[in-house]
Amino acid sequence: MALSFMKKAASAPGTSAAQLSKPKPASAPISFLKKGASAKAALDQAEAAAEMAKAEAGKMWRFYMKEGEDRRITFLDGDINEEGMVDAATFWEHVVPMNGGYANFVCTAEQDPSQPCPLCAMGNKPRLVGALTIIDHTDYKIKNGPKAGEILKNQRKLFVATRQSLALLKKLAEKRGGLAGCTFDVTRIGDKSANTGTQFEFVEKFDSGQELCEKYGLAEEDVHPANYEEEIVYRSPEELIELGLGKAIVPASSNVKQFNKKALANEM
């Protein structure tokens, strides 16, 4: 098919050549370029993402489900403790929008009460979560990188549950004498629901790690609960600020001390 060419519009009566050749006003440029504070914020966020990737390299993946997805999982821990709750590693966590997705940061308020948590100071409210360890029996195909196309099976992952999900797990644990060794078919219904699943259908319970290893061809180290102190990355207030997540806040007491020092110097 031949290329088509645009014909010149015929000049209207009374229109001069100069008027026709007069350039139209330039449209406003597309504002995709960042400058000043917005450029610094974007750079800080990119650096934060890069630093996070370094710190979390080699760490266990978090279990995550898309809306409408079905998965089969087996819990490696989650016994009922003396308080009648699921024995999970609990902590306060911030969820921060970053690079088109979300990143998770441990709240520093309890760990370092000497100064405000930078994320709390920004108005980002933390949530209470509990971490358990599971085996995700759903095959996963690596999409990018040197291992693209490789199929990962029976992955050990962190199951980080919100307060509402922990309440659901408590009911499941009470029925089964604890969650450790229990296999469930999990479904997530609703895009606003918990990303760890909303419906749990019991499949079976393994009495020992050896039984689980034999069924899925796993090694002994594959069925041990995670070392949560190592897997959950804690960043101090100073580290969060260096990553561009919040600003340093000088406590009122510090201002008083500085004022007193200046006053003393003037008196001397």
C-alpha positions, 0 to 999 in steps of 0.5 A: 500500500502506497504512503499517503501524503497530507494535502495542504489546506486551501487558504480561506478567502481573505487569508494572506500568505503571512497569516497561513505561515504564522506558527501556532503557539507552542503547547505547554511541555510535558512535565515529566522532568523533575527539578529541585525538591522533586528531583531530590525526592526521586533520587532519595527514593531510588537510592533507598530502593538500591540500599534495600535491595543490597540489605535484603539480598539472600533474605527469604521472600515474603508470601504474597497472593494476588486477588483471586489466586489459589496456593497450597502452603505448609506452616513450619511453626505457629504453635499455641503459646501460654497466652492462647495466641499463635506464637508468632514473631510480632513487631510494628511495621510501616508500609511505604509506597516506593517505586510503584510498589510498596516497601516494609520498614520496622517501626523504630519507636519501641526499639529506640525510644530516645528519638521519634521514628522518622516514618511515624513523624511523617504521618505513616501509621505502623501496623502490628504484624506477626511473622511465621514460616511456611513452605509455598508449594506453588511452582514459580517461574523466574521471569527475568535475569540469568535464571529466567525460565527456571522453576522454583518449587517448595519455597520457604517463605515468611508469612507476615500476617496482620492483626486480623489475619493473626486472629484467623490463624488463631482459630485455625490453630485451635482446631488443629492443635497448632499450625506447625505441620499443617497444610492448607489450600489458601485463596485470596478473595477481594483486592482490598483483602489481606495479601496472605489469603482470606480462606484456608481449607485444611488439607493434612497435618505432618507429625514430623519434619521428616514426613514433610521432607519425604513427601516433597523431596526436601532437605532437613534445613528446608523445613526449619522455621526462619531466624527472624532476627536475621530475616527481618531487617531493622533500620535505625532512625539514622539509617531511615533518614539517610535513605530519604525516609523522614527528617531528623527531629531535634527533641525539645530537651536537646534545644533546652540544653543547647540554649543553656550552653549558649547562655552559660557561654555568654555569662562567662 
